[in-house]
Amino acid sequence: MQVSLENTGKLERKLTVKFPAEQFESKVRQRITELGRSVRLKGFRPGKIPVKVIEQRFGEQVRGEALSDLIGSTFREAVQQQNLQPVANPNIDTDGKPQDGEIAYTATFEVMPELPTVEVGILKIDRPKAEVGETDIDQMIETLRVQRRTFQKTDRAAADGDMVIVDYSAQADGFRHPAEGRERAATVLGGNTALATFDGALKGRKAGEDLAFAAEFPPTFPIPHLAAKQGQVELRIGEVQEPHTPDVDATFIRNFGIDDGTLETFRKEVRANLERELENALRARLRNEVGSKLAATYADVDVPKALERAEAESIVRTALPNLSGEQAIPPAALEAAQPIAHQRVIAGLLLRQIAQGNNLRVDNRKVTERIAKIASTYEEPEQVVELYRGNPQMMDNVRTAVLEDQVSEWVADHADTTDVNLSFDEVMHPQNTAN
């Protein structure tokens, strides 16, 4: 095997690999022989199919598989020989045809960047601290009451908290929704629903009234052709319904699986759930704090494009859960996610280096605890635990998350760290408390 290496960028490499054509032909013959013993074809006894028949039926497939296997094995050997560390699968270019007794291909890929030695002591880290208080439990119970409210028809004018059912049409820039007639929809006034842009016009109005008004459709408006545009709305109010929120009685409490129906047990259960959510949020916040400080301090680290794009795609798909795996990601969304992806990749590379340099290994006890806590939120936790144990990818995801948290804690313990006391709401809803 002959190997030549070319640097085509800061991190991009091109390997040209040549291996003997006879090595390929030998592998093809071996596979043809194996197929002759195992394949079943009508009109032939098992193991008695002529080689020519096998070649006619499966020759193209066999040659493709043999070439793919040889490229894979020789590429792995070549990168080890050249002491390279690819960050993703290579792009392979070859015609697969022998020339001068050899088959050649080129593999283009990115390698891991050279990383600086991280001086953890110079990082200024804010480590968030928070606890669940009785007021937080009160607020959560109130939220649960609101989530289980019912609505009943009323003849009065619509007010905040009411559900208003409308038949509407909207248009902007020559586009009309629906194309003909009107569409029925419902909105809860003051509830930040999809039709919240209608709230101002609906307040103080009664069933049966017809309205026409200008509207500024927000970017989140559910009709893409109207989102972020100025337009006109025409509607008729079909019904106004007022909310009825349930009392926190035994019946209400038992709906949450609290068999004894007592407020004391209910509050204990709510506290346990809030503490679990808070623990997860504090871990994520510290991880983000450490990652952002690492990325800012070592901003000149070269970032592999493949890793950056994969991270940007992950960010967008998380933000747009309705985007199926088959759908292409909008280029504008990828571009918007790129700066965050860039920082996350730097942080991930440096966290891994810190773990390796300080012999930090995943704590299997914490992995078990993490899975148990995840499983505890389901009705049959034992089955969830078994699901994780039987799925290597799910286990790897948990192990990776636990190790990242361990490294983040280690960095915070060795950095210039200040504990910052926050309320439960400040941790869980930072967008509501930001200055």
C-alpha positions in Angstrom: 0.0 0.0 0.0 1.3 3.4 -1.0 0.2 6.5 0.9 0.8 10.2 0.2 -0.5 13.1 2.4 -1.4 16.6 1.4 -2.4 19.5 3.7 -5.2 21.4 1.9 -6.2 23.7 4.8 -5.6 24.3 8.5 -7.4 21.1 9.4 -8.2 19.6 6.0 -6.1 16.7 4.8 -6.1 14.7 1.6 -4.8 11.2 1.5 -4.0 9.4 -1.7 -3.9 5.7 -1.2 -3.0 3.0 -3.7 -3.3 -0.8 -3.0 -2.7 -3.8 -5.3 -5.5 -4.6 -7.7 -4.9 -8.3 -6.9 -5.8 -7.7 -3.3 -9.2 -6.5 -4.6 -9.7 -9.4 -7.0 -8.7 -11.9 -4.3 -11.4 -10.4 -2.0 -14.0 -10.6 -4.8 -13.2 -14.2 -5.4 -13.4 -15.0 -1.7 -16.8 -13.4 -1.5 -18.1 -15.2 -4.6 -17.0 -18.5 -3.1 -18.7 -17.7 0.2 -21.9 -16.8 -1.7 -21.7 -20.0 -3.7 -21.9 -22.0 -0.4 -24.7 -19.9 1.2 -26.9 -18.4 -1.5 -30.2 -20.1 -2.6 -31.3 -19.9 -6.2 -34.2 -21.6 -7.8 -33.1 -24.5 -10.0 -29.8 -25.1 -8.3 -28.9 -27.3 -5.3 -27.4 -25.5 -2.4 -23.6 -25.3 -2.8 -23.7 -26.4 -6.4 -24.4 -23.1 -8.1 -21.8 -22.4 -10.9 -19.4 -19.5 -10.2 -20.4 -17.8 -13.5 -24.1 -17.8 -12.3 -23.0 -16.2 -9.0 -21.0 -13.6 -10.8 -23.8 -12.8 -13.2 -26.3 -12.3 -10.4 -24.2 -10.8 -7.7 -20.9 -9.7 -9.3 -21.6 -6.0 -9.3 -22.8 -6.0 -5.7 -19.9 -8.1 -4.5 -17.3 -5.9 -6.3 -18.9 -2.8 -4.7 -18.9 -4.3 -1.2 -15.3 -5.6 -1.6 -14.1 -2.2 -2.8 -15.9 -0.4 0.1 -14.3 -2.8 2.6 -10.8 -2.4 1.2 -11.1 1.4 1.2 -12.3 1.3 4.8 -9.5 -1.0 6.0 -6.7 0.7 4.0 -7.9 4.2 5.1 -7.8 3.2 8.8 -4.3 1.8 8.3 -3.2 4.9 6.4 -4.4 7.4 9.1 -2.6 5.3 11.7 0.5 5.3 9.6 0.4 9.1 9.2 -0.6 9.6 12.9 -3.8 11.4 11.9 -7.0 11.8 13.9 -10.0 12.3 11.6 -13.0 14.1 13.1 -15.6 12.6 10.7 -15.9 10.1 7.9 -13.8 11.1 4.8 -15.1 12.0 1.4 -13.8 9.3 -0.9 -13.1 9.9 -4.6 -12.3 6.9 -6.8 -13.3 5.2 -10.1 -12.4 1.8 -8.6 -10.6 0.8 -11.8 -7.1 -0.8 -11.7 -4.3 1.1 -13.3 -0.8 -0.3 -13.6 -1.8 -3.1 -11.2 -3.1 -0.7 -8.5 -6.4 0.8 -7.4 -6.2 4.4 -6.2 -8.5 6.6 -4.2 -8.3 10.0 -2.5 -9.8 10.6 1.0 -10.5 14.2 2.1 -11.2 14.8 5.7 -10.6 17.1 8.7 -8.4 16.3 11.6 -8.5 17.2 15.3 -6.9 20.6 15.9 -4.0 21.2 18.1 -5.4 22.4 21.4 -3.7 24.7 23.9 -3.0 23.7 27.5 -6.0 25.0 29.4 -5.1 27.2 32.4 -8.2 26.5 34.5 -7.1 28.9 37.3 -7.5 32.0 35.1 -11.2 31.2 34.3 -13.7 33.3 36.2 -16.8 31.1 36.8 -20.1 31.9 38.3 -21.5 28.8 39.9 -25.3 29.0 40.4 -26.9 27.9 43.6 -30.6 27.6 44.3 -33.2 25.8 46.4 -36.8 25.0 46.2 -38.9 27.0 48.6 -42.5 26.8 49.8 -43.5 29.6 47.5 -42.1 27.7 44.5 -44.3 24.8 45.5 -47.3 27.1 45.8 -46.7 28.5 42.3 -46.3 25.1 40.8 -49.6 23.9 42.3 -51.3 27.0 40.9 -49.8 26.2 37.5 -51.2 22.7 37.7 -54.6 24.1 38.6 -54.5 26.4 35.6 -53.5 23.6 33.3 -56.6 21.6 34.4 -59.0 24.5 34.1 -62.2 24.0 32.1 -64.1 26.6 30.1 -67.8 27.3 30.1 -69.8 29.6 27.8 -70.6 33.1 29.0 -72.6 36.0 27.6 -70.4 38.7 29.0 -67.6 40.5 27.1 -64.2 38.8 26.7 -61.5 39.4 29.4 -58.1 38.1 30.2 -58.1 34.4 30.8 -61.2 33.8 28.7 -61.2 31.5 25.7 -62.6 33.1 22.6 -63.6 31.1 19.6 -63.5 32.9 16.3 -64.0 32.4 12.6 -61.3 34.4 10.9 -59.4 35.2 7.7 -56.1 37.0 7.5 -54.1 38.4 4.6 -50.8 40.1 3.8 -48.8 40.9 0.7 -51.5 39.3 -1.6 -51.7 36.1 0.4 -55.0 35.1 2.1 -55.6 32.5 4.7 -57.7 30.5 4.2 -57.9 30.9 0.4 -61.7 31.0 0.7 -64.1 31.5 3.6 -62.9 31.6 7.2 -61.1 29.3 9.6 -62.3 28.4 13.1 -59.7 28.8 15.9 -59.6 29.4 19.6 -57.3 31.7 21.7 -57.0 32.3 25.4 -56.7 36.0 26.0 -53.4 36.9 27.7 -52.2 33.3 27.3 -49.5 33.8 24.8 -51.2 31.5 22.3 -50.6 31.3 18.6 -53.3 33.9 18.0 -52.1 36.3 20.8 -51.8 39.0 18.2 -55.6 39.1 18.1 -56.0 39.7 21.9 -56.1 43.5 21.9 -59.0 43.5 19.4 -61.0 40.8 21.2 -60.9 42.2 24.7 -64.2 43.7 25.7 -66.1 42.1 22.8 -69.0 39.7 22.9 -70.1 36.7 20.9 -71.7 37.5 17.5 -69.6 40.7 16.9 -67.8 41.1 13.6 -64.4 42.8 13.6 -61.8 44.0 11.1 -58.4 45.3 12.2 -54.8 45.6 11.2 -52.4 43.2 12.7 -48.6 42.8 12.9 -48.1 39.0 12.7 -45.2 37.9 14.9 -42.4 35.7 13.5 -43.9 32.7 15.4 -47.3 33.1 13.7 -48.4 29.6 12.7 -49.1 30.6 9.0 -45.6 30.9 7.4 -46.8 33.3 4.7 -48.1 35.7 7.3 -45.4 35.4 9.9 -43.4 38.6 10.6 -45.7 40.7 8.3 -48.2 43.5 8.5 -51.7 42.4 7.4 -55.4 42.6 7.9 -57.8 40.4 9.8 -61.5 39.9 9.6 -63.4 37.7 12.1 -66.6 36.9 13.8 -66.6 36.0 17.5 -68.4 32.7 17.8 -68.3 32.2 21.5 -66.7 33.5 24.7 -65.9 31.0 27.4 -64.8 31.8 31.0 -62.3 29.7 32.9 -63.1 27.5 35.9 -60.1 26.5 37.9 -60.4 23.3 40.1 -59.9 23.4 43.9 -57.0 21.6 45.4 -59.1 18.9 47.0 -58.7 15.1 47.3 -60.1 14.5 43.8 -57.7 16.9 42.2 -54.7 15.5 44.1 -55.6 11.9 43.2 -55.4 12.8 39.5 -51.6 13.1 40.0 -51.3 9.5 41.3 -51.4 10.5 45.0 -53.5 7.7 46.4 -54.1 9.1 49.8 -55.3 12.4 48.3 -53.7 14.5 51.1 -52.2 18.0 50.5 -49.1 17.0 52.6 -48.2 14.1 50.3 -49.0 16.2 47.2 -46.7 18.9 48.3 -43.9 16.4 49.0 -44.3 15.0 45.5 -44.3 18.4 43.9 -41.2 19.3 45.9 -39.4 16.2 44.7 -40.3 16.9 41.1 -39.1 20.6 41.4 -35.9 19.6 43.0 -35.2 17.1 40.2 -35.9 19.8 37.6 -33.8 22.3 39.5 -30.8 19.9 39.8 -30.9 19.3 36.0 -31.2 23.0 35.3 -28.3 23.9 37.7 -26.1 21.2 36.0 -26.9 22.6 32.6 -26.3 26.2 33.7 -22.9 25.4 35.1 -22.0 23.4 32.0 -23.0 26.3 29.8 -21.1 28.7 32.1 -17.9 26.7 31.9 -18.3 26.1 28.2 -18.8 29.7 27.4 -15.8 30.9 29.5 -13.6 28.3 27.9 -14.8 29.3 24.4 -14.3 33.0 25.1 -10.8 32.5 26.7 -9.6 30.2 23.9 -11.5 31.7 21.0 -8.7 31.2 18.5 -8.9 27.4 18.6 -9.4 26.1 15.0 -12.8 24.4 14.7 -13.4 21.5 12.3 -16.2 22.5 9.9 -17.7 19.0 10.1 -18.1 19.2 13.9 -19.5 22.8 13.7 -22.0 21.9 11.0 -23.2 18.8 12.9 -23.6 20.9 16.1 -25.5 23.6 14.2 -27.8 21.0 12.7 -28.4 19.6 16.2 -29.3 23.0 17.6 -31.7 23.8 14.8 -33.5 20.4 14.9 -33.8 20.8 18.7 -35.3 24.2 18.2 -37.6 23.0 15.4 -38.9 19.6 16.6 -41.5 19.5 13.8 -38.7 19.4 11.2 -38.5 15.7 10.2 -35.2 14.0 9.7 -35.9 13.8 5.9 -36.5 17.6 5.6 -33.6 19.8 4.7 -32.6 22.4 7.3 -33.3 26.0 6.2 -29.9 27.6 5.4 -30.9 30.8 7.3 -31.5 28.7 10.4 -28.1 27.0 10.1 -26.4 30.3 9.7 -28.1 31.7 12.8 -27.0 28.7 14.8 -23.4 28.8 13.6 -22.0 31.2 16.3 -23.5 29.0 19.1 -22.3 25.8 17.4 -18.8 27.3 17.1 -18.6 28.0 20.8 -20.0 24.6 21.8 -17.5 22.8 19.6 -14.6 24.7 21.2 -16.0 24.0 24.7 -16.5 20.3 23.9 -12.9 19.9 22.6 -11.4 21.7 25.6 -13.6 19.8 28.1 -12.4 16.5 26.6 -8.8 17.6 26.7 -9.2 18.6 30.4 -10.7 15.2 31.2 -7.8 13.4 29.5 -5.1 15.6 30.9 -6.4 15.2 34.5 -7.4 11.5 34.2 -11.1 12.3 34.8 -13.2 9.2 34.0 -16.9 8.8 34.0 -18.3 7.8 37.4 -20.5 4.7 36.8 -22.3 5.2 40.0 -23.4 8.6 38.8 -24.5 7.1 35.5 -26.7 4.6 37.4 -28.1 7.4 39.5 -28.8 9.6 36.4 -30.7 6.7 34.7 -32.7 6.0 37.9 -33.7 9.7 38.1 -34.8 9.7 34.5 -36.8 6.5 35.0 -38.5 7.8 38.1 -40.5 10.2 36.0 -42.3 7.3 34.3 -45.0 5.0 35.5 -42.9 1.8 35.1 -39.3 2.9 36.0 -37.9 -0.6 35.9 -38.7 -1.0 32.2 -37.1 2.4 31.5 -33.9 1.3 33.3 -33.9 -1.9 31.2 -34.4 0.1 28.1 -31.3 2.1 28.7 -29.2 -0.9 29.7 -30.2 -2.6 26.5 -29.4 0.3 24.2 -25.7 1.1 23.8 -26.4 4.4 22.2 -28.6 5.6 25.0 -26.1 4.5 27.5 -23.3 6.3 25.7 -25.4 9.5 25.6 -25.9 9.3 29.4 -22.2 8.5 30.0 -21.1 11.5 27.9 -23.5 13.8 29.7 -22.4 12.6 33.1 -18.7 13.0 32.2 -19.3 16.5 30.9 -21.0 17.4 34.2 -18.1 15.9 36.1 -15.5 17.9 34.1 -17.6 21.1 34.5 -17.7 20.6 38.3 -13.9 19.9 38.3 -13.3 23.1 36.4 -15.5 25.1 38.7 -13.6 23.6 41.7 -10.2 24.6 40.3 -11.1 28.0 38.7 -11.7 31.4 40.2 -15.3 30.5 41.0 -17.9 32.6 42.7 -21.1 31.0 44.0 -24.2 33.0 42.9 -27.4 32.5 44.8 -30.5 32.6 42.6 -34.1 31.9 43.0 -35.8 28.9 41.6 -37.5 31.0 39.0 -34.2 32.7 38.0 -32.7 29.3 37.3 -35.7 27.7 35.5 -36.8 30.8 33.6 -33.7 33.0 33.0 -35.4 34.8 30.1 -38.0 36.2 32.5 -35.5 37.6 34.9 -32.8 38.9 32.4 -32.0 42.6 32.6 
